[in-house]
Amino acid sequence: MIRGQSEDTRRLQEWAVANGWTIRQTRGDHIALTHTGITRKVIASLTPSCPRSWLNTRALMRRLMRECG
């Protein structure tokens, strides 16, 4: 888990780990999310300006999981 982030960030990370995603912090203020069955990587900001960005990121991750089985 990435430490010292907002409640939304923590909720997204908990959801991602529970669904098989691996999280790592990039050099900037972003996180890279990877899944063993998915070749595409998802990059998300740790400090999003839009309150819906975490919901959009989670929706993208769910779509990728659905497409890849």
N, C-alpha and C positions, 0 to 999 in steps of 0.2 A: 504494500500500500504506500502511496505517496503521502507524506505527512504534512500537516499544517495547512490543509486546504479547506474550502468551504464545505458545508453540509451536503450540497448538491454533488460536489466532487466525490465525497466519501460514499454517497449513495450509489453513484454510477460505478465506482470502483468495486463496491460490494456486489452489485448486480453482475458486473462483468466477471469477476472471479467465480461467483456462484454458477455462471453459465459457461465456464471453461476458457475464458479469455485470460491472457497474460498481459500484465501492465508494466511498462518501463517508462521512466521519465527521460525526455530528450534533453539536449543541451539548453534549450530555451524553456519557455513556460508552456510546454505541451506534454502530452502523454501519448505514447504509441501503444495501441492495443492490437494484439495478435491472437489468433485462434488456430489450434492445430489442424483443423480441417479446412481452413480458409486461407487461400494464398494472398489475399488482399489485406493490407494493414490499414487500420483506422487511426488517424491522428486527431486529437482533440486538444483544445486549449485548456490550460489550468485556470485561466482567468477570463472566462467568456464575457462579452459585453451584452449579450442577449440572454435573458432568463430562460428562453426555450432551447438554447443550444444543447444542453444536456439531454433533453427529450429527443431532439433531432439526432444526436449522436447515438443514443440508445436505439432509436428506430432504425437507423442505418445498420447497426450491429445485428439487430433482429432480422432485418431483410437479408443480410449476408448469411446468417445462420440458416434461414429458411431456404435460400437458393442452393446452398452447398450440402444440404441434407440434414 
